[in-house]
Amino acid sequence: MFVWKKKYDAVTREMGRQIVERDDTLMVREATIGRLQRTSEDMLARNLELQARVIASDAKLEAAMASLAQIAAQETATANATVKRMARLAREGIGARNARDQQAAA
């Protein structure tokens, strides 16, 4: 009976050690997953913030382009070559952005 008790105690100690070891491993993995999840959430929030900035910049660019195009279309002395050039550059900027958007969507 004493031999079985020794074997039982040895097996119990080994199982206890393995349980503690697995628990430590799981705690480390949970901490890593938590950090990754927080990083992912931070990146998503930053992405949304940057998208909002791009949308705001696009709206400003389109408004400026429309204003310059309107001035250039007047065909008066105030619609000189510089204003026409600025309107053309604005149109090309919008066109390039639209082309990039279409390529990204494809």
Protein Blocks (a to p, Z undefined) as FASTA:
>chain_A
ZZmmmmmmmmmmmmmmmmmmmmmmmmmmmmmmmmmmmmmmmmmmmmmmmmmmmmmmmmmm
mmmmmmmmmmmmnopaklcfklmmmmmmmmmmmmmmmmmmmmmmZZ
